[in-house]
Amino acid sequence: MSCPICKREADPKYRPFCSRRCADVDLGKWLSGSYAIPAEAVDEDDDDLNQPPAPPRQ
């Protein structure tokens, strides 16, 4: 398996990375928001439409 940051051979101690440096680079990308899952923006008003109606109060 190769390191996802620098493509060198992964070290079992830092798997899937080759070194502490590459593991830290990856962590930095997560913390800075460089990695993101694409999603559509949701309008707050649309959220109410997707909720089931509240049960009647007794």
C-alpha positions as CSV (number, residue, x, y, z in Angstrom):
1,M,0.0,0.0,0.0
2,S,1.3,3.5,-0.8
3,C,1.1,6.6,1.3
4,P,-1.9,8.7,0.2
5,I,0.1,11.9,0.7
6,C,3.5,11.2,-0.9
7,K,3.0,7.8,-2.6
8,R,5.9,6.2,-0.8
9,E,5.6,2.7,0.7
10,A,3.5,2.8,3.9
11,D,5.1,2.1,7.2
12,P,3.2,-0.3,9.4
13,K,3.8,2.0,12.4
14,Y,2.0,4.9,10.6
15,R,-0.3,3.0,8.3
16,P,-1.7,4.0,5.9
17,F,1.0,6.7,5.8
18,C,4.8,6.4,5.4
19,S,5.7,8.7,8.3
20,R,4.5,10.9,11.1
21,R,5.0,13.9,8.8
22,C,2.5,12.6,6.2
23,A,0.0,11.6,9.0
24,D,0.3,15.2,10.3
25,V,-0.2,16.7,6.8
26,D,-3.4,14.6,6.4
27,L,-4.7,15.7,9.9
28,G,-4.0,19.3,9.0
29,K,-6.1,18.9,5.8
30,W,-9.0,17.6,7.9
31,L,-8.7,20.3,10.5
32,S,-8.5,23.1,7.9
33,G,-11.5,21.9,6.0
34,S,-9.6,20.9,2.8
35,Y,-11.4,17.6,2.8
36,A,-15.1,18.0,2.3
37,I,-18.0,15.8,1.1
38,P,-19.9,17.7,-1.6
39,A,-23.5,18.3,-0.7
40,E,-26.4,20.5,-1.8
41,A,-27.3,23.4,0.4
42,V,-30.6,22.8,2.2
43,D,-33.0,25.7,2.8
44,E,-34.0,25.8,6.4
45,D,-37.7,26.1,5.4
46,D,-37.4,22.8,3.5
47,D,-36.3,21.0,6.6
48,D,-39.8,21.6,8.1
49,L,-41.4,19.9,5.1
50,N,-39.4,16.7,5.6
51,Q,-40.3,16.3,9.3
52,P,-43.3,14.1,10.2
53,P,-46.2,16.0,11.8
54,A,-46.0,16.4,15.6
55,P,-48.4,14.0,17.5
56,P,-51.5,15.7,18.9
57,R,-51.2,16.8,22.5
58,Q,-53.5,15.2,25.0
